[in-house]
Amino acid sequence: MANPLEALLDFLDARIFKQTASADPFRYADVGDRRLLKSVQKRVHETRVRYLGTYATAAEVKVNFVQDLNSKSGQALANDMYLLKLTRFEDVREEFLALCNKNGL
């Protein structure tokens, strides 16, 4: 089994970051939705870089995940992702926190 940090980052990478990065713009008929997807992909990429490159412990990942759920920018991103029917932090919150508990956090 991966260490707690790897387990949390792998979970977020698979469930949120990579899914958003690979979303097909042609899935959306509306040009505005395609533009929104490009913006969302950029912001999610920035979030991914922050998580994978900045946080050195599983505890930091958990704290920042919860903060991102409650921040204005996190909520704005979540709203845009909801409009595009993409998986958001809010959608995986319970699973993520269960994984944290399983890893002693």
C-alpha positions as CSV (number, residue, x, y, z in Angstrom):
1,M,0.0,0.0,0.0
2,A,1.2,3.5,-0.8
3,N,2.2,5.8,2.1
4,P,-0.6,8.2,3.2
5,L,0.7,11.2,1.2
6,E,0.9,9.1,-2.0
7,A,-2.5,7.5,-1.3
8,L,-4.2,10.9,-1.0
9,L,-2.5,12.5,-4.0
10,D,-3.1,9.4,-6.1
11,F,-6.8,9.6,-5.2
12,L,-7.1,13.2,-6.1
13,D,-5.1,12.8,-9.2
14,A,-7.3,9.9,-10.5
15,R,-10.7,11.2,-9.3
16,I,-10.3,15.0,-10.1
17,F,-7.2,16.2,-11.7
18,K,-6.7,13.7,-14.6
19,Q,-10.4,13.5,-15.4
20,T,-10.7,17.2,-15.8
21,A,-7.5,17.5,-17.8
22,S,-8.7,14.8,-20.2
23,A,-12.2,16.2,-20.6
24,D,-13.0,16.6,-24.3
25,P,-14.1,20.1,-25.3
26,F,-16.1,18.7,-28.2
27,R,-18.4,17.0,-25.6
28,Y,-19.9,20.5,-25.2
29,A,-21.9,21.9,-28.0
30,D,-21.9,25.4,-26.7
31,V,-18.8,27.5,-27.4
32,G,-19.2,29.2,-24.1
33,D,-19.0,25.9,-22.3
34,R,-15.8,25.0,-24.3
35,R,-14.3,28.3,-23.1
36,L,-15.4,27.6,-19.6
37,L,-13.8,24.1,-19.8
38,K,-10.5,25.6,-20.9
39,S,-10.6,28.0,-17.9
40,V,-11.5,25.1,-15.5
41,Q,-8.8,22.9,-16.9
42,K,-6.2,25.7,-16.3
43,R,-7.4,26.3,-12.7
44,V,-7.5,22.6,-11.9
45,H,-4.0,22.2,-13.4
46,E,-2.8,25.0,-11.1
47,T,-4.5,23.2,-8.2
48,R,-2.8,19.9,-9.2
49,V,0.6,21.5,-9.3
50,R,0.0,23.0,-5.9
51,Y,-1.0,19.7,-4.4
52,L,1.7,17.6,-6.0
53,G,4.5,20.1,-5.7
54,T,3.8,22.0,-2.5
55,Y,2.4,19.8,0.1
56,A,4.9,17.5,1.8
57,T,2.7,15.6,4.2
58,A,-0.7,13.9,4.1
59,A,-1.9,16.2,6.8
60,E,-1.1,19.2,4.6
61,V,-3.1,17.7,1.8
62,K,-6.1,17.1,4.0
63,V,-6.0,20.6,5.5
64,N,-5.8,22.2,2.1
65,F,-8.5,20.0,0.7
66,V,-10.9,21.1,3.4
67,Q,-9.8,24.7,2.9
68,D,-10.3,24.5,-0.8
69,L,-13.8,23.2,-0.2
70,N,-14.6,26.3,1.8
71,S,-12.7,29.0,-0.1
72,K,-14.4,31.5,-2.4
73,S,-12.1,30.5,-5.3
74,G,-12.7,26.8,-4.6
75,Q,-16.4,27.3,-4.5
76,A,-16.3,29.3,-7.8
77,L,-14.3,26.5,-9.4
78,A,-16.7,23.9,-8.0
79,N,-19.6,25.8,-9.5
80,D,-18.0,25.9,-12.9
81,M,-17.2,22.2,-12.7
82,Y,-20.7,21.5,-11.7
83,L,-22.0,23.3,-14.8
84,L,-19.7,21.2,-17.0
85,K,-20.7,18.0,-15.2
86,L,-17.1,17.4,-14.0
87,T,-16.2,15.7,-10.7
88,R,-15.5,18.2,-8.0
89,F,-13.8,18.0,-4.6
90,E,-17.4,18.2,-3.2
91,D,-18.3,15.0,-5.0
92,V,-15.5,13.0,-3.5
93,R,-15.4,14.6,-0.1
94,E,-16.7,11.6,1.9
95,E,-14.4,9.1,0.1
96,F,-11.4,11.4,0.6
97,L,-12.1,11.9,4.3
98,A,-12.6,8.1,4.7
99,L,-9.2,7.6,3.0
100,C,-7.8,10.1,5.4
101,N,-9.2,8.2,8.4
102,K,-8.0,4.9,7.0
103,N,-4.5,6.5,6.9
104,G,-4.7,7.8,10.5
105,L,-5.4,11.4,9.7
